[in-house]
Amino acid sequence: DFLRKNIMEGVDIYRQLVSCNTQMVEVEHMSAEEILEQQEDIEDDGIPKFASLELVGGYVRQGVLSTPGMDLQSMIQGCITEYYQQNQQWMAIVITKTPETIVICVPPPSCEEQNYCLLDSHPRPHLFAESSTNAYGRMYTTLDSLVQTLNMIFPSTELGPDIPETMAMMYNSFDLYPLVLKKKK
């Protein structure tokens, strides 16, 4: 019920953003930056809808699937290590690799049960029969098992020796947006 409510709220927010910006009527997807930049357009009781969120460290992390140390596992672990040194609340990490966007939810180390959640807006019947026609959510008991699924969704692609290295890196690049609730002052 919680998940359904929040997904439906997200759909409503998207519709409101599109209706506020006539240039976006033809756009199917928005980047995380576009949504965070336009947060003032969507208000709930006079408060910007996303005003309660902050980007951990204030910046987007960029990685490359095919580069050790910059791969999904390393980059996600880096977000976890950085944030949880001083904090103890859930973190959502938006992962984008054009044209895909996925959200994972990471529990704080203090949580008794370490369950990780993956939310995906696209069906992936080749991976999960239950996601054959709709968006889906899956729970994982370890970060490693979650990353295994992420690596299936975002596989590293070897483009061959005739493709310049920079082009191959760009093709295999992704962004991480680690988001948390702002602390109340």
C-alpha positions as CSV (number, residue, x, y, z in Angstrom):
1,D,0.0,0.0,0.0
2,F,2.9,2.4,0.9
3,L,4.6,1.7,-2.4
4,R,1.4,2.0,-4.5
5,K,0.6,5.3,-2.8
6,N,4.1,6.8,-3.5
7,I,4.2,5.6,-7.1
8,M,0.8,7.1,-7.8
9,E,2.0,10.3,-6.1
10,G,5.0,10.3,-8.4
11,V,2.8,9.9,-11.4
12,D,0.7,12.9,-10.3
13,I,3.8,15.0,-9.7
14,Y,5.1,14.1,-13.2
15,R,1.7,15.1,-14.7
16,Q,1.8,18.4,-12.8
17,L,5.3,19.1,-14.0
18,V,4.4,18.5,-17.6
19,S,1.3,20.7,-17.3
20,C,3.3,23.5,-15.8
21,N,5.8,23.4,-18.7
22,T,4.2,23.2,-22.1
23,Q,7.5,22.5,-23.8
24,M,7.5,19.1,-22.0
25,V,4.2,17.8,-23.3
26,E,5.9,15.6,-25.9
27,V,8.6,14.4,-23.5
28,E,8.2,10.9,-22.0
29,H,11.0,11.1,-19.5
30,M,12.6,13.8,-17.5
31,S,16.1,13.8,-16.0
32,A,16.5,13.9,-12.2
33,E,18.1,17.3,-12.6
34,E,15.0,18.6,-14.5
35,I,12.7,17.4,-11.7
36,L,14.8,18.8,-8.9
37,E,15.2,22.1,-10.7
38,Q,11.4,22.4,-11.2
39,Q,10.5,21.5,-7.7
40,E,9.2,25.0,-7.0
41,D,6.5,24.5,-9.7
42,I,4.9,21.7,-7.7
43,E,3.7,22.6,-4.2
44,D,1.9,20.8,-1.5
45,D,0.3,23.2,1.0
46,G,2.6,26.0,-0.3
47,I,5.8,24.0,0.2
48,P,7.8,22.9,-2.9
49,K,7.2,19.2,-3.3
50,F,10.8,18.1,-3.2
51,A,12.0,20.7,-0.7
52,S,12.4,17.9,1.8
53,L,15.1,16.1,-0.3
54,E,18.7,16.8,-0.5
55,L,21.5,15.4,-2.7
56,V,24.1,13.7,-0.5
57,G,27.2,15.8,-0.6
58,G,25.5,18.2,-3.0
59,Y,26.7,16.5,-6.2
60,V,25.8,13.8,-8.7
61,R,28.2,10.8,-8.9
62,Q,29.3,9.6,-12.3
63,G,30.5,6.1,-13.0
64,V,31.5,3.8,-15.9
65,L,30.2,0.3,-16.0
66,S,33.3,-1.2,-17.6
67,T,35.8,0.5,-15.2
68,P,36.8,-1.2,-11.9
69,G,36.4,1.3,-9.1
70,M,33.8,3.3,-11.0
71,D,31.4,0.4,-11.6
72,L,27.9,0.2,-10.0
73,Q,29.1,-1.8,-7.0
74,S,31.9,0.6,-6.2
75,M,29.9,3.8,-6.8
76,I,26.9,2.6,-4.7
77,Q,29.2,1.4,-1.9
78,G,30.9,4.8,-2.0
79,C,27.6,6.6,-1.5
80,I,26.8,4.3,1.4
81,T,30.2,4.7,3.0
82,E,30.1,8.5,2.7
83,Y,26.6,9.0,3.9
84,Y,26.4,6.5,6.7
85,Q,29.6,7.7,8.5
86,Q,27.5,10.3,10.2
87,N,23.8,9.5,9.4
88,Q,21.3,6.9,10.2
89,Q,18.3,7.2,7.8
90,W,17.3,5.5,4.6
91,M,18.8,6.7,1.4
92,A,17.3,6.5,-2.1
93,I,19.7,6.4,-5.0
94,V,18.4,7.3,-8.5
95,I,20.5,5.5,-11.1
96,T,20.3,6.8,-14.7
97,K,21.9,5.3,-17.8
98,T,20.3,6.7,-20.9
99,P,17.5,5.9,-21.5
100,E,16.9,4.0,-18.2
101,T,16.2,5.3,-14.7
102,I,15.9,3.1,-11.7
103,V,15.6,3.8,-7.9
104,I,17.2,1.8,-5.2
105,C,16.5,2.3,-1.5
106,V,19.3,1.6,0.9
107,P,18.8,1.0,4.6
108,P,21.0,2.5,7.3
109,P,23.4,0.2,9.0
110,S,21.4,0.5,12.2
111,C,18.4,-1.3,10.6
112,E,17.9,-4.7,12.1
113,E,17.0,-6.2,8.7
114,Q,19.2,-5.1,5.9
115,N,16.7,-5.2,3.0
116,Y,17.4,-3.2,-0.2
117,C,14.6,-2.2,-2.6
118,L,14.8,-1.8,-6.3
119,L,12.0,0.2,-8.1
120,D,11.8,0.0,-11.8
121,S,9.3,1.8,-14.1
122,H,9.9,-0.6,-17.0
123,P,8.7,-4.2,-17.3
124,R,11.6,-6.7,-17.6
125,P,10.0,-10.0,-18.5
126,H,13.4,-11.4,-19.7
127,L,14.6,-11.0,-16.1
128,F,11.5,-11.4,-14.0
129,A,8.3,-13.1,-15.1
130,E,6.2,-11.1,-12.6
131,S,7.3,-7.8,-14.3
132,S,6.0,-8.8,-17.7
133,T,3.7,-5.8,-18.3
134,N,4.2,-3.3,-15.5
135,A,6.6,-1.4,-13.3
136,Y,7.8,-3.5,-10.4
137,G,9.6,-3.4,-7.1
138,R,11.9,-6.1,-5.7
139,M,13.5,-6.7,-2.3
140,Y,17.0,-7.9,-1.8
141,T,18.7,-9.1,1.4
142,T,22.2,-8.1,0.4
143,L,23.8,-5.3,-1.6
144,D,25.6,-7.9,-3.7
145,S,22.4,-9.5,-4.9
146,L,20.9,-6.1,-5.7
147,V,24.0,-5.1,-7.7
148,Q,23.8,-8.5,-9.6
149,T,20.3,-7.5,-10.8
150,L,21.5,-3.9,-11.6
151,N,24.3,-5.4,-13.7
152,M,21.7,-7.4,-15.7
153,I,19.6,-4.3,-16.2
154,F,22.7,-2.1,-17.1
155,P,25.2,-4.5,-18.7
156,S,28.6,-3.2,-19.6
157,T,28.9,-3.2,-23.4
158,E,32.1,-4.0,-25.2
159,L,32.1,-1.9,-28.4
160,G,35.1,-3.4,-30.0
161,P,38.6,-2.2,-31.0
162,D,37.4,0.2,-33.7
163,I,35.5,2.4,-31.2
164,P,37.6,5.1,-29.5
165,E,38.0,4.5,-25.7
166,T,36.3,7.8,-24.8
167,M,33.3,6.8,-26.9
168,A,33.1,3.4,-25.2
169,M,33.3,5.1,-21.7
170,M,30.5,7.5,-22.6
171,Y,28.4,4.6,-23.8
172,N,28.9,2.7,-20.5
173,S,28.5,5.8,-18.3
174,F,25.8,6.2,-15.6
175,D,24.8,8.8,-13.0
176,L,23.9,8.2,-9.3
177,Y,21.8,10.7,-7.4
178,P,21.9,9.8,-3.7
179,L,18.9,11.5,-2.0
180,V,17.9,11.7,1.6
181,L,15.4,13.6,3.6
182,K,16.7,16.9,4.9
183,K,17.3,17.0,8.6
184,K,14.8,19.3,10.4
185,K,16.4,22.3,11.9
